[in-house]
Amino acid sequence: MVEFAAVLPVLLLFTFAGIEFSRVNMIRNTAVNAAYEGARKGIVPGATASECKRAAMHLLDMIDVSGATAIVNPNTIQPDTEQVTVTVTVPITKSNAFIAPEFFFGKNITTSVTLPREVMF
């Protein structure tokens, strides 16, 4: 019983820490994928910045991330635009993670993807 009482808190600590860091890593990977999908949506001819934002936010909504933002540069995609950049920012908050906000208060996961536009012949 004494050994169990000594080991159980450490075992639970490692278990919940592993779950928490896995969640934050999943959010980070999804932010990267969301930025890529948003940029991918914007490189085709006829795309708009709002379509890029919707594509990026759709992936983040799938894993229930709140407070995320997607910024498309340029704001208006013209036929002569050479490249599209999508920047996704996800705050580390209580709604996105359980324990991590205590250690990373005020921090954000920010990722950006730039892709060249497809040329129409």
Residue, then its C-alpha position, 0 to 999 in steps of 0.5 A: m500500500v505504501e508503494f502504491a500511494a507513493v507511485l500513484p500520484v507520479l503515474l497520474l501526473f505523467t498520464f495527464a501531462g501526456i494527454e495535455f501535451s498531446r492535445v496542444n500538439m494536435i492543435r499545433n498540427t491542425a493549425v499548420n494544416a488549416a493554414y495550408e488548406g486555406a492557402r491551397k484554396g486561395i491559389v486556384p484562379g477565381a478564389t477569394a480571401s473569404e474562401c481561404k478563411r472559411a477553409a482554414m477555420h473549417l479544420l479548426d472547427m472540426i477539433d473544437v478550437s475556439g478563439a482562432t483567427a485566419i488572416v489572408n494576405p492579400n486581402t483581395i486576391q486579384p488575377d495578377t496576385e503572385q502568391v497567397t499567404v494564410t496565417v492561423t493563430v490559435p490562443i492557448t486558453k482554458s477552452n482549448a486545453f486544460i492545464a497548458p494555459e496555466f504555464f503558457f498564459g497569453k501564448n499563441i500558436t501561430t503558423s503561416v503558409t505561403l503558396p504561389r498562385e496557379v497560372m491560368f493559360 
